[in-house]
């Protein structure tokens, strides 16, 4: 799920392991320089 406004982005991912593993991210688009914290997390931590 994604809620995207002019300065705020909220993402919620609950699809792994029969939907028992949740990630949520809130971003302030006016000051985060385009970083994607959820994608960074998936790259750094193995998810099975």
mmCIF entry with sequence, helices, sheets and N, C-alpha, C, O atoms, coordinates in Angstrom:
data_MODEL
# 
_entry.id   MODEL 
# 
_entity.id                         1 
_entity.type                       polymer 
_entity.pdbx_number_of_molecules   1 
# 
_entity_poly.entity_id                      1 
_entity_poly.type                           'polypeptide(L)' 
_entity_poly.nstd_linkage                   no 
_entity_poly.nstd_monomer                   no 
_entity_poly.pdbx_seq_one_letter_code       
;(UNK)(UNK)(UNK)(UNK)(UNK)(UNK)(UNK)(UNK)(UNK)(UNK)(UNK)(UNK)(UNK)(UNK)(UNK)(UNK)
(UNK)(UNK)(UNK)(UNK)(UNK)(UNK)(UNK)(UNK)(UNK)(UNK)(UNK)(UNK)(UNK)(UNK)(UNK)(UNK)
(UNK)(UNK)(UNK)(UNK)(UNK)(UNK)(UNK)(UNK)(UNK)(UNK)(UNK)(UNK)(UNK)(UNK)(UNK)(UNK)
;
_entity_poly.pdbx_seq_one_letter_code_can   XXXXXXXXXXXXXXXXXXXXXXXXXXXXXXXXXXXXXXXXXXXXXXXX 
_entity_poly.pdbx_strand_id                 A 
# 
loop_
_entity_poly_seq.entity_id 
_entity_poly_seq.num 
_entity_poly_seq.mon_id 
_entity_poly_seq.hetero 
1 1  UNK n 
1 2  UNK n 
1 3  UNK n 
1 4  UNK n 
1 5  UNK n 
1 6  UNK n 
1 7  UNK n 
1 8  UNK n 
1 9  UNK n 
1 10 UNK n 
1 11 UNK n 
1 12 UNK n 
1 13 UNK n 
1 14 UNK n 
1 15 UNK n 
1 16 UNK n 
1 17 UNK n 
1 18 UNK n 
1 19 UNK n 
1 20 UNK n 
1 21 UNK n 
1 22 UNK n 
1 23 UNK n 
1 24 UNK n 
1 25 UNK n 
1 26 UNK n 
1 27 UNK n 
1 28 UNK n 
1 29 UNK n 
1 30 UNK n 
1 31 UNK n 
1 32 UNK n 
1 33 UNK n 
1 34 UNK n 
1 35 UNK n 
1 36 UNK n 
1 37 UNK n 
1 38 UNK n 
1 39 UNK n 
1 40 UNK n 
1 41 UNK n 
1 42 UNK n 
1 43 UNK n 
1 44 UNK n 
1 45 UNK n 
1 46 UNK n 
1 47 UNK n 
1 48 UNK n 
# 
_struct_asym.id          A 
_struct_asym.entity_id   1 
# 
_struct_conf.conf_type_id            HELX_P 
_struct_conf.id                      HELX_P1 
_struct_conf.pdbx_PDB_helix_id       AA1 
_struct_conf.beg_label_comp_id       UNK 
_struct_conf.beg_label_asym_id       A 
_struct_conf.beg_label_seq_id        37 
_struct_conf.pdbx_beg_PDB_ins_code   ? 
_struct_conf.end_label_comp_id       UNK 
_struct_conf.end_label_asym_id       A 
_struct_conf.end_label_seq_id        44 
_struct_conf.pdbx_end_PDB_ins_code   ? 
_struct_conf.beg_auth_comp_id        UNK 
_struct_conf.beg_auth_asym_id        A 
_struct_conf.beg_auth_seq_id         37 
_struct_conf.end_auth_comp_id        UNK 
_struct_conf.end_auth_asym_id        A 
_struct_conf.end_auth_seq_id         44 
_struct_conf.pdbx_PDB_helix_class    1 
_struct_conf.details                 ? 
_struct_conf.pdbx_PDB_helix_length   8 
# 
_struct_conf_type.id          HELX_P 
_struct_conf_type.criteria    ? 
_struct_conf_type.reference   ? 
# 
_struct_sheet.id               AA1 
_struct_sheet.type             ? 
_struct_sheet.number_strands   3 
_struct_sheet.details          ? 
# 
loop_
_struct_sheet_order.sheet_id 
_struct_sheet_order.range_id_1 
_struct_sheet_order.range_id_2 
_struct_sheet_order.offset 
_struct_sheet_order.sense 
AA1 1 2 ? anti-parallel 
AA1 2 3 ? anti-parallel 
# 
loop_
_struct_sheet_range.sheet_id 
_struct_sheet_range.id 
_struct_sheet_range.beg_label_comp_id 
_struct_sheet_range.beg_label_asym_id 
_struct_sheet_range.beg_label_seq_id 
_struct_sheet_range.pdbx_beg_PDB_ins_code 
_struct_sheet_range.end_label_comp_id 
_struct_sheet_range.end_label_asym_id 
_struct_sheet_range.end_label_seq_id 
_struct_sheet_range.pdbx_end_PDB_ins_code 
_struct_sheet_range.beg_auth_comp_id 
_struct_sheet_range.beg_auth_asym_id 
_struct_sheet_range.beg_auth_seq_id 
_struct_sheet_range.end_auth_comp_id 
_struct_sheet_range.end_auth_asym_id 
_struct_sheet_range.end_auth_seq_id 
AA1 1 UNK A 2  ? UNK A 4  ? UNK A 2  UNK A 4  
AA1 2 UNK A 8  ? UNK A 16 ? UNK A 8  UNK A 16 
AA1 3 UNK A 21 ? UNK A 28 ? UNK A 21 UNK A 28 
# 
loop_
_atom_site.group_PDB 
_atom_site.id 
_atom_site.type_symbol 
_atom_site.label_atom_id 
_atom_site.label_alt_id 
_atom_site.label_comp_id 
_atom_site.label_asym_id 
_atom_site.label_entity_id 
_atom_site.label_seq_id 
_atom_site.pdbx_PDB_ins_code 
_atom_site.Cartn_x 
_atom_site.Cartn_y 
_atom_site.Cartn_z 
_atom_site.occupancy 
_atom_site.B_iso_or_equiv 
_atom_site.pdbx_formal_charge 
_atom_site.auth_seq_id 
_atom_site.auth_comp_id 
_atom_site.auth_asym_id 
_atom_site.auth_atom_id 
_atom_site.pdbx_PDB_model_num 
ATOM 1   N N  . UNK A 1 1  ? 0.846  -1.163  0.000  1.00 0.00 ? 1  UNK A N  1 
ATOM 2   C CA . UNK A 1 1  ? 0.000  0.000   0.000  1.00 0.00 ? 1  UNK A CA 1 
ATOM 3   C C  . UNK A 1 1  ? 0.893  1.228   0.000  1.00 0.00 ? 1  UNK A C  1 
ATOM 4   O O  . UNK A 1 1  ? 1.952  1.226   0.629  1.00 0.00 ? 1  UNK A O  1 
ATOM 5   N N  . UNK A 1 2  ? 0.486  2.251   -0.684 1.00 0.00 ? 2  UNK A N  1 
ATOM 6   C CA . UNK A 1 2  ? 1.258  3.489   -0.760 1.00 0.00 ? 2  UNK A CA 1 
ATOM 7   C C  . UNK A 1 2  ? 0.305  4.675   -0.695 1.00 0.00 ? 2  UNK A C  1 
ATOM 8   O O  . UNK A 1 2  ? -0.710 4.715   -1.390 1.00 0.00 ? 2  UNK A O  1 
ATOM 9   N N  . UNK A 1 3  ? 0.652  5.634   0.149  1.00 0.00 ? 3  UNK A N  1 
ATOM 10  C CA . UNK A 1 3  ? -0.024 6.925   0.213  1.00 0.00 ? 3  UNK A CA 1 
ATOM 11  C C  . UNK A 1 3  ? 1.033  7.952   -0.167 1.00 0.00 ? 3  UNK A C  1 
ATOM 12  O O  . UNK A 1 3  ? 2.062  8.071   0.498  1.00 0.00 ? 3  UNK A O  1 
ATOM 13  N N  . UNK A 1 4  ? 0.771  8.696   -1.244 1.00 0.00 ? 4  UNK A N  1 
ATOM 14  C CA . UNK A 1 4  ? 1.792  9.594   -1.783 1.00 0.00 ? 4  UNK A CA 1 
ATOM 15  C C  . UNK A 1 4  ? 1.190  10.969  -1.969 1.00 0.00 ? 4  UNK A C  1 
ATOM 16  O O  . UNK A 1 4  ? 0.228  11.139  -2.719 1.00 0.00 ? 4  UNK A O  1 
ATOM 17  N N  . UNK A 1 5  ? 1.753  11.949  -1.287 1.00 0.00 ? 5  UNK A N  1 
ATOM 18  C CA . UNK A 1 5  ? 1.325  13.332  -1.419 1.00 0.00 ? 5  UNK A CA 1 
ATOM 19  C C  . UNK A 1 5  ? 2.482  14.184  -1.888 1.00 0.00 ? 5  UNK A C  1 
ATOM 20  O O  . UNK A 1 5  ? 3.543  13.655  -2.219 1.00 0.00 ? 5  UNK A O  1 
ATOM 21  N N  . UNK A 1 6  ? 2.301  15.500  -1.922 1.00 0.00 ? 6  UNK A N  1 
ATOM 22  C CA . UNK A 1 6  ? 3.355  16.380  -2.407 1.00 0.00 ? 6  UNK A CA 1 
ATOM 23  C C  . UNK A 1 6  ? 4.626  16.343  -1.557 1.00 0.00 ? 6  UNK A C  1 
ATOM 24  O O  . UNK A 1 6  ? 5.723  16.493  -2.096 1.00 0.00 ? 6  UNK A O  1 
ATOM 25  N N  . UNK A 1 7  ? 4.506  16.148  -0.243 1.00 0.00 ? 7  UNK A N  1 
ATOM 26  C CA . UNK A 1 7  ? 5.694  16.148  0.615  1.00 0.00 ? 7  UNK A CA 1 
ATOM 27  C C  . UNK A 1 7  ? 5.803  14.909  1.499  1.00 0.00 ? 7  UNK A C  1 
ATOM 28  O O  . UNK A 1 7  ? 6.764  14.778  2.257  1.00 0.00 ? 7  UNK A O  1 
ATOM 29  N N  . UNK A 1 8  ? 4.840  14.008  1.413  1.00 0.00 ? 8  UNK A N  1 
ATOM 30  C CA . UNK A 1 8  ? 4.832  12.820  2.273  1.00 0.00 ? 8  UNK A CA 1 
ATOM 31  C C  . UNK A 1 8  ? 4.615  11.563  1.448  1.00 0.00 ? 8  UNK A C  1 
ATOM 32  O O  . UNK A 1 8  ? 3.806  11.542  0.520  1.00 0.00 ? 8  UNK A O  1 
ATOM 33  N N  . UNK A 1 9  ? 5.347  10.521  1.799  1.00 0.00 ? 9  UNK A N  1 
ATOM 34  C CA . UNK A 1 9  ? 5.150  9.206   1.196  1.00 0.00 ? 9  UNK A CA 1 
ATOM 35  C C  . UNK A 1 9  ? 5.109  8.191   2.322  1.00 0.00 ? 9  UNK A C  1 
ATOM 36  O O  . UNK A 1 9  ? 6.024  8.139   3.143  1.00 0.00 ? 9  UNK A O  1 
ATOM 37  N N  . UNK A 1 10 ? 4.059  7.382   2.371  1.00 0.00 ? 10 UNK A N  1 
ATOM 38  C CA . UNK A 1 10 ? 3.929  6.317   3.357  1.00 0.00 ? 10 UNK A CA 1 
ATOM 39  C C  . UNK A 1 10 ? 3.771  5.014   2.591  1.00 0.00 ? 10 UNK A C  1 
ATOM 40  O O  . UNK A 1 10 ? 2.885  4.893   1.745  1.00 0.00 ? 10 UNK A O  1 
ATOM 41  N N  . UNK A 1 11 ? 4.634  4.026   2.885  1.00 0.00 ? 11 UNK A N  1 
ATOM 42  C CA . UNK A 1 11 ? 4.558  2.717   2.238  1.00 0.00 ? 11 UNK A CA 1 
ATOM 43  C C  . UNK A 1 11 ? 4.390  1.638   3.299  1.00 0.00 ? 11 UNK A C  1 
ATOM 44  O O  . UNK A 1 11 ? 4.973  1.714   4.381  1.00 0.00 ? 11 UNK A O  1 
ATOM 45  N N  . UNK A 1 12 ? 3.586  0.637   2.972  1.00 0.00 ? 12 UNK A N  1 
ATOM 46  C CA . UNK A 1 12 ? 3.344  -0.492  3.861  1.00 0.00 ? 12 UNK A CA 1 
ATOM 47  C C  . UNK A 1 12 ? 3.449  -1.759  3.021  1.00 0.00 ? 12 UNK A C  1 
ATOM 48  O O  . UNK A 1 12 ? 2.766  -1.891  2.006  1.00 0.00 ? 12 UNK A O  1 
ATOM 49  N N  . UNK A 1 13 ? 4.300  -2.690  3.440  1.00 0.00 ? 13 UNK A N  1 
ATOM 50  C CA . UNK A 1 13 ? 4.508  -3.939  2.703  1.00 0.00 ? 13 UNK A CA 1 
ATOM 51  C C  . UNK A 1 13 ? 4.262  -5.102  3.663  1.00 0.00 ? 13 UNK A C  1 
ATOM 52  O O  . UNK A 1 13 ? 4.944  -5.213  4.682  1.00 0.00 ? 13 UNK A O  1 
ATOM 53  N N  . UNK A 1 14 ? 3.316  -5.951  3.357  1.00 0.00 ? 14 UNK A N  1 
ATOM 54  C CA . UNK A 1 14 ? 2.955  -7.074  4.215  1.00 0.00 ? 14 UNK A CA 1 
ATOM 55  C C  . UNK A 1 14 ? 2.653  -8.289  3.349  1.00 0.00 ? 14 UNK A C  1 
ATOM 56  O O  . UNK A 1 14 ? 1.547  -8.828  3.398  1.00 0.00 ? 14 UNK A O  1 
ATOM 57  N N  . UNK A 1 15 ? 3.630  -8.724  2.554  1.00 0.00 ? 15 UNK A N  1 
ATOM 58  C CA . UNK A 1 15 ? 3.371  -9.807  1.601  1.00 0.00 ? 15 UNK A CA 1 
ATOM 59  C C  . UNK A 1 15 ? 4.233  -11.034 1.819  1.00 0.00 ? 15 UNK A C  1 
ATOM 60  O O  . UNK A 1 15 ? 4.007  -12.062 1.180  1.00 0.00 ? 15 UNK A O  1 
ATOM 61  N N  . UNK A 1 16 ? 5.196  -10.956 2.686  1.00 0.00 ? 16 UNK A N  1 
ATOM 62  C CA . UNK A 1 16 ? 6.152  -12.042 2.852  1.00 0.00 ? 16 UNK A CA 1 
ATOM 63  C C  . UNK A 1 16 ? 5.692  -13.019 3.935  1.00 0.00 ? 16 UNK A C  1 
ATOM 64  O O  . UNK A 1 16 ? 5.007  -12.622 4.878  1.00 0.00 ? 16 UNK A O  1 
ATOM 65  N N  . UNK A 1 17 ? 6.064  -14.291 3.804  1.00 0.00 ? 17 UNK A N  1 
ATOM 66  C CA . UNK A 1 17 ? 5.762  -15.320 4.809  1.00 0.00 ? 17 UNK A CA 1 
ATOM 67  C C  . UNK A 1 17 ? 4.289  -15.335 5.188  1.00 0.00 ? 17 UNK A C  1 
ATOM 68  O O  . UNK A 1 17 ? 3.944  -15.248 6.367  1.00 0.00 ? 17 UNK A O  1 
ATOM 69  N N  . UNK A 1 18 ? 3.433  -15.443 4.200  1.00 0.00 ? 18 UNK A N  1 
ATOM 70  C CA . UNK A 1 18 ? 1.983  -15.455 4.434  1.00 0.00 ? 18 UNK A CA 1 
ATOM 71  C C  . UNK A 1 18 ? 1.517  -14.204 5.166  1.00 0.00 ? 18 UNK A C  1 
ATOM 72  O O  . UNK A 1 18 ? 0.639  -14.266 6.027  1.00 0.00 ? 18 UNK A O  1 
ATOM 73  N N  . UNK A 1 19 ? 2.104  -13.086 4.821  1.00 0.00 ? 19 UNK A N  1 
ATOM 74  C CA . UNK A 1 19 ? 1.723  -11.772 5.353  1.00 0.00 ? 19 UNK A CA 1 
ATOM 75  C C  . UNK A 1 19 ? 1.923  -11.661 6.859  1.00 0.00 ? 19 UNK A C  1 
ATOM 76  O O  . UNK A 1 19 ? 1.093  -11.069 7.549  1.00 0.00 ? 19 UNK A O  1 
ATOM 77  N N  . UNK A 1 20 ? 3.014  -12.224 7.379  1.00 0.00 ? 20 UNK A N  1 
ATOM 78  C CA . UNK A 1 20 ? 3.287  -12.092 8.809  1.00 0.00 ? 20 UNK A CA 1 
ATOM 79  C C  . UNK A 1 20 ? 4.554  -11.284 9.077  1.00 0.00 ? 20 UNK A C  1 
ATOM 80  O O  . UNK A 1 20 ? 5.073  -11.293 10.193 1.00 0.00 ? 20 UNK A O  1 
ATOM 81  N N  . UNK A 1 21 ? 5.047  -10.593 8.066  1.00 0.00 ? 21 UNK A N  1 
ATOM 82  C CA . UNK A 1 21 ? 6.284  -9.820  8.193  1.00 0.00 ? 21 UNK A CA 1 
ATOM 83  C C  . UNK A 1 21 ? 6.025  -8.449  7.572  1.00 0.00 ? 21 UNK A C  1 
ATOM 84  O O  . UNK A 1 21 ? 5.908  -8.335  6.352  1.00 0.00 ? 21 UNK A O  1 
ATOM 85  N N  . UNK A 1 22 ? 5.937  -7.425  8.390  1.00 0.00 ? 22 UNK A N  1 
ATOM 86  C CA . UNK A 1 22 ? 5.489  -6.106  7.940  1.00 0.00 ? 22 UNK A CA 1 
ATOM 87  C C  . UNK A 1 22 ? 6.655  -5.119  7.897  1.00 0.00 ? 22 UNK A C  1 
ATOM 88  O O  . UNK A 1 22 ? 7.514  -5.112  8.779  1.00 0.00 ? 22 UNK A O  1 
ATOM 89  N N  . UNK A 1 23 ? 6.668  -4.294  6.863  1.00 0.00 ? 23 UNK A N  1 
ATOM 90  C CA . UNK A 1 23 ? 7.564  -3.146  6.783  1.00 0.00 ? 23 UNK A CA 1 
ATOM 91  C C  . UNK A 1 23 ? 6.706  -1.919  6.521  1.00 0.00 ? 23 UNK A C  1 
ATOM 92  O O  . UNK A 1 23 ? 5.778  -1.955  5.713  1.00 0.00 ? 23 UNK A O  1 
ATOM 93  N N  . UNK A 1 24 ? 7.024  -0.846  7.205  1.00 0.00 ? 24 UNK A N  1 
ATOM 94  C CA . UNK A 1 24 ? 6.369  0.436   6.960  1.00 0.00 ? 24 UNK A CA 1 
ATOM 95  C C  . UNK A 1 24 ? 7.436  1.514   6.877  1.00 0.00 ? 24 UNK A C  1 
ATOM 96  O O  . UNK A 1 24 ? 8.422  1.496   7.614  1.00 0.00 ? 24 UNK A O  1 
ATOM 97  N N  . UNK A 1 25 ? 7.217  2.460   5.959  1.00 0.00 ? 25 UNK A N  1 
ATOM 98  C CA . UNK A 1 25 ? 8.160  3.546   5.769  1.00 0.00 ? 25 UNK A CA 1 
ATOM 99  C C  . UNK A 1 25 ? 7.382  4.844   5.633  1.00 0.00 ? 25 UNK A C  1 
ATOM 100 O O  . UNK A 1 25 ? 6.391  4.912   4.905  1.00 0.00 ? 25 UNK A O  1 
ATOM 101 N N  . UNK A 1 26 ? 7.834  5.869   6.335  1.00 0.00 ? 26 UNK A N  1 
ATOM 102 C CA . UNK A 1 26 ? 7.316  7.217   6.167  1.00 0.00 ? 26 UNK A CA 1 
ATOM 103 C C  . UNK A 1 26 ? 8.470  8.070   5.679  1.00 0.00 ? 26 UNK A C  1 
ATOM 104 O O  . UNK A 1 26 ? 9.553  8.048   6.263  1.00 0.00 ? 26 UNK A O  1 
ATOM 105 N N  . UNK A 1 27 ? 8.246  8.821   4.612  1.00 0.00 ? 27 UNK A N  1 
ATOM 106 C CA . UNK A 1 27 ? 9.298  9.677   4.056  1.00 0.00 ? 27 UNK A CA 1 
ATOM 107 C C  . UNK A 1 27 ? 8.811  11.112  3.976  1.00 0.00 ? 27 UNK A C  1 
ATOM 108 O O  . UNK A 1 27 ? 7.666  11.373  3.607  1.00 0.00 ? 27 UNK A O  1 
ATOM 109 N N  . UNK A 1 28 ? 9.683  12.032  4.321  1.00 0.00 ? 28 UNK A N  1 
ATOM 110 C CA . UNK A 1 28 ? 9.468  13.456  4.123  1.00 0.00 ? 28 UNK A CA 1 
ATOM 111 C C  . UNK A 1 28 ? 10.180 13.819  2.834  1.00 0.00 ? 28 UNK A C  1 
ATOM 112 O O  . UNK A 1 28 ? 11.398 13.995  2.824  1.00 0.00 ? 28 UNK A O  1 
ATOM 113 N N  . UNK A 1 29 ? 9.436  13.930  1.758  1.00 0.00 ? 29 UNK A N  1 
ATOM 114 C CA . UNK A 1 29 ? 10.033 14.118  0.438  1.00 0.00 ? 29 UNK A CA 1 
ATOM 115 C C  . UNK A 1 29 ? 10.730 15.462  0.279  1.00 0.00 ? 29 UNK A C  1 
ATOM 116 O O  . UNK A 1 29 ? 11.502 15.648  -0.662 1.00 0.00 ? 29 UNK A O  1 
ATOM 117 N N  . UNK A 1 30 ? 10.473 16.389  1.175  1.00 0.00 ? 30 UNK A N  1 
ATOM 118 C CA . UNK A 1 30 ? 11.116 17.692  1.061  1.00 0.00 ? 30 UNK A CA 1 
ATOM 119 C C  . UNK A 1 30 ? 12.545 17.682  1.597  1.00 0.00 ? 30 UNK A C  1 
ATOM 120 O O  . UNK A 1 30 ? 13.289 18.641  1.396  1.00 0.00 ? 30 UNK A O  1 
ATOM 121 N N  . UNK A 1 31 ? 12.943 16.571  2.297  1.00 0.00 ? 31 UNK A N  1 
ATOM 122 C CA . UNK A 1 31 ? 14.283 16.595  2.882  1.00 0.00 ? 31 UNK A CA 1 
ATOM 123 C C  . UNK A 1 31 ? 14.998 15.246  2.898  1.00 0.00 ? 31 UNK A C  1 
ATOM 124 O O  . UNK A 1 31 ? 16.015 15.118  3.579  1.00 0.00 ? 31 UNK A O  1 
ATOM 125 N N  . UNK A 1 32 ? 14.511 14.234  2.179  1.00 0.00 ? 32 UNK A N  1 
ATOM 126 C CA . UNK A 1 32 ? 15.199 12.932  2.235  1.00 0.00 ? 32 UNK A CA 1 
ATOM 127 C C  . UNK A 1 32 ? 16.061 12.654  1.008  1.00 0.00 ? 32 UNK A C  1 
ATOM 128 O O  . UNK A 1 32 ? 16.645 11.575  0.910  1.00 0.00 ? 32 UNK A O  1 
ATOM 129 N N  . UNK A 1 33 ? 16.155 13.579  0.088  1.00 0.00 ? 33 UNK A N  1 
ATOM 130 C CA . UNK A 1 33 ? 17.055 13.477  -1.058 1.00 0.00 ? 33 UNK A CA 1 
ATOM 131 C C  . UNK A 1 33 ? 16.806 12.244  -1.921 1.00 0.00 ? 33 UNK A C  1 
ATOM 132 O O  . UNK A 1 33 ? 17.735 11.757  -2.565 1.00 0.00 ? 33 UNK A O  1 
ATOM 133 N N  . UNK A 1 34 ? 15.577 11.725  -1.952 1.00 0.00 ? 34 UNK A N  1 
ATOM 134 C CA . UNK A 1 34 ? 15.224 10.637  -2.842 1.00 0.00 ? 34 UNK A CA 1 
ATOM 135 C C  . UNK A 1 34 ? 15.614 9.252   -2.378 1.00 0.00 ? 34 UNK A C  1 
ATOM 136 O O  . UNK A 1 34 ? 15.518 8.305   -3.159 1.00 0.00 ? 34 UNK A O  1 
ATOM 137 N N  . UNK A 1 35 ? 16.046 9.094   -1.147 1.00 0.00 ? 35 UNK A N  1 
ATOM 138 C CA . UNK A 1 35 ? 16.392 7.764   -0.641 1.00 0.00 ? 35 UNK A CA 1 
ATOM 139 C C  . UNK A 1 35 ? 15.153 6.874   -0.568 1.00 0.00 ? 35 UNK A C  1 
ATOM 140 O O  . UNK A 1 35 ? 14.061 7.357   -0.273 1.00 0.00 ? 35 UNK A O  1 
ATOM 141 N N  . UNK A 1 36 ? 15.314 5.595   -0.831 1.00 0.00 ? 36 UNK A N  1 
ATOM 142 C CA . UNK A 1 36 ? 14.231 4.619   -0.734 1.00 0.00 ? 36 UNK A CA 1 
ATOM 143 C C  . UNK A 1 36 ? 14.580 3.645   0.391  1.00 0.00 ? 36 UNK A C  1 
ATOM 144 O O  . UNK A 1 36 ? 15.240 2.634   0.153  1.00 0.00 ? 36 UNK A O  1 
ATOM 145 N N  . UNK A 1 37 ? 14.143 3.943   1.608  1.00 0.00 ? 37 UNK A N  1 
ATOM 146 C CA . UNK A 1 37 ? 14.530 3.172   2.794  1.00 0.00 ? 37 UNK A CA 1 
ATOM 147 C C  . UNK A 1 37 ? 14.072 1.720   2.712  1.00 0.00 ? 37 UNK A C  1 
ATOM 148 O O  . UNK A 1 37 ? 14.803 0.822   3.131  1.00 0.00 ? 37 UNK A O  1 
ATOM 149 N N  . UNK A 1 38 ? 12.877 1.473   2.179  1.00 0.00 ? 38 UNK A N  1 
ATOM 150 C CA . UNK A 1 38 ? 12.394 0.094   2.095  1.00 0.00 ? 38 UNK A CA 1 
ATOM 151 C C  . UNK A 1 38 ? 13.235 -0.713  1.108  1.00 0.00 ? 38 UNK A C  1 
ATOM 152 O O  . UNK A 1 38 ? 13.601 -1.850  1.407  1.00 0.00 ? 38 UNK A O  1 
ATOM 153 N N  . UNK A 1 39 ? 13.544 -0.159  -0.043 1.00 0.00 ? 39 UNK A N  1 
ATOM 154 C CA . UNK A 1 39 ? 14.394 -0.854  -1.016 1.00 0.00 ? 39 UNK A CA 1 
ATOM 155 C C  . UNK A 1 39 ? 15.791 -1.070  -0.453 1.00 0.00 ? 39 UNK A C  1 
ATOM 156 O O  . UNK A 1 39 ? 16.382 -2.132  -0.651 1.00 0.00 ? 39 UNK A O  1 
ATOM 157 N N  . UNK A 1 40 ? 16.328 -0.063  0.254  1.00 0.00 ? 40 UNK A N  1 
ATOM 158 C CA . UNK A 1 40 ? 17.632 -0.224  0.885  1.00 0.00 ? 40 UNK A CA 1 
ATOM 159 C C  . UNK A 1 40 ? 17.619 -1.368  1.892  1.00 0.00 ? 40 UNK A C  1 
ATOM 160 O O  . UNK A 1 40 ? 18.562 -2.157  1.953  1.00 0.00 ? 40 UNK A O  1 
ATOM 161 N N  . UNK A 1 41 ? 16.564 -1.455  2.670  1.00 0.00 ? 41 UNK A N  1 
ATOM 162 C CA . UNK A 1 41 ? 16.440 -2.524  3.666  1.00 0.00 ? 41 UNK A CA 1 
ATOM 163 C C  . UNK A 1 41 ? 16.432 -3.898  2.996  1.00 0.00 ? 41 UNK A C  1 
ATOM 164 O O  . UNK A 1 41 ? 17.129 -4.811  3.440  1.00 0.00 ? 41 UNK A O  1 
ATOM 165 N N  . UNK A 1 42 ? 15.646 -4.046  1.933  1.00 0.00 ? 42 UNK A N  1 
ATOM 166 C CA . UNK A 1 42 ? 15.582 -5.331  1.227  1.00 0.00 ? 42 UNK A CA 1 
ATOM 167 C C  . UNK A 1 42 ? 16.941 -5.717  0.646  1.00 0.00 ? 42 UNK A C  1 
ATOM 168 O O  . UNK A 1 42 ? 17.288 -6.898  0.632  1.00 0.00 ? 42 UNK A O  1 
ATOM 169 N N  . UNK A 1 43 ? 17.713 -4.745  0.168  1.00 0.00 ? 43 UNK A N  1 
ATOM 170 C CA . UNK A 1 43 ? 19.039 -5.039  -0.377 1.00 0.00 ? 43 UNK A CA 1 
ATOM 171 C C  . UNK A 1 43 ? 20.015 -5.460  0.720  1.00 0.00 ? 43 UNK A C  1 
ATOM 172 O O  . UNK A 1 43 ? 20.879 -6.304  0.481  1.00 0.00 ? 43 UNK A O  1 
ATOM 173 N N  . UNK A 1 44 ? 19.895 -4.891  1.909  1.00 0.00 ? 44 UNK A N  1 
ATOM 174 C CA . UNK A 1 44 ? 20.843 -5.138  2.986  1.00 0.00 ? 44 UNK A CA 1 
ATOM 175 C C  . UNK A 1 44 ? 20.515 -6.371  3.827  1.00 0.00 ? 44 UNK A C  1 
ATOM 176 O O  . UNK A 1 44 ? 21.424 -7.006  4.360  1.00 0.00 ? 44 UNK A O  1 
ATOM 177 N N  . UNK A 1 45 ? 19.253 -6.717  3.954  1.00 0.00 ? 45 UNK A N  1 
ATOM 178 C CA . UNK A 1 45 ? 18.827 -7.823  4.829  1.00 0.00 ? 45 UNK A CA 1 
ATOM 179 C C  . UNK A 1 45 ? 18.141 -8.897  3.991  1.00 0.00 ? 45 UNK A C  1 
ATOM 180 O O  . UNK A 1 45 ? 17.193 -8.596  3.265  1.00 0.00 ? 45 UNK A O  1 
ATOM 181 N N  . UNK A 1 46 ? 18.597 -10.130 4.077  1.00 0.00 ? 46 UNK A N  1 
ATOM 182 C CA . UNK A 1 46 ? 17.942 -11.196 3.309  1.00 0.00 ? 46 UNK A CA 1 
ATOM 183 C C  . UNK A 1 46 ? 16.526 -11.470 3.834  1.00 0.00 ? 46 UNK A C  1 
ATOM 184 O O  . UNK A 1 46 ? 16.304 -11.570 5.041  1.00 0.00 ? 46 UNK A O  1 
ATOM 185 N N  . UNK A 1 47 ? 15.586 -11.586 2.907  1.00 0.00 ? 47 UNK A N  1 
ATOM 186 C CA . UNK A 1 47 ? 14.192 -11.909 3.238  1.00 0.00 ? 47 UNK A CA 1 
ATOM 187 C C  . UNK A 1 47 ? 13.812 -13.149 2.455  1.00 0.00 ? 47 UNK A C  1 
ATOM 188 O O  . UNK A 1 47 ? 13.968 -13.202 1.235  1.00 0.00 ? 47 UNK A O  1 
ATOM 189 N N  . UNK A 1 48 ? 13.329 -14.113 3.145  1.00 0.00 ? 48 UNK A N  1 
ATOM 190 C CA . UNK A 1 48 ? 12.943 -15.383 2.473  1.00 0.00 ? 48 UNK A CA 1 
ATOM 191 C C  . UNK A 1 48 ? 11.479 -15.611 2.497  1.00 0.00 ? 48 UNK A C  1 
ATOM 192 O O  . UNK A 1 48 ? 11.003 -16.621 1.980  1.00 0.00 ? 48 UNK A O  1 
# 
